[in-house]
Amino acid sequence: MRVTNGPASRRRRIRTIKDAKGFRGRRSKLYRYAADATDHAKQYAYRDRKMKKRTFRQLWQVRINASARAAGTTYSRLIEGLKAAQVALDRKVLSDLAATDATAFSELVKIAQAALVAKAAKA
């Protein structure tokens, strides 16, 4: 008896068609086009998971810079001062503080400026 891979192939094709649900036209109905469409979609999803991290980091930097400039310093000097003061807050937390808690952020700016003065006196 000749053995085929029919049931597994059918399941694979049905899975591809289900993955393409919501696509327009034959890209959601026909296996050949659905396979291409889902391959492209997976490539975009993989790439954009990386891009999402980049864009959020950019957003956090913009927020921190805006608040830092309002407090009388710049983003780069603030980050340098926080590193000199060994404050281990990441940009996500700093951005949240800058957006929601201005008093805490201004305290961090003061800490950073004091650490920069101490660093300059040391050098």
Secondary structure, DSSP 8 states (H G I E B T S, - for coil): -----HHHHHHHHHHHHHHTTT--GGGGT-HHHHHHHHHHHHHHHHHHHHHHHHHHHHHHHHHHHHHHHHTTS-HHHHHHHHHHTT----HHHHHHHHHH-HHHHHHHHHHHHHHHHHHHHH-
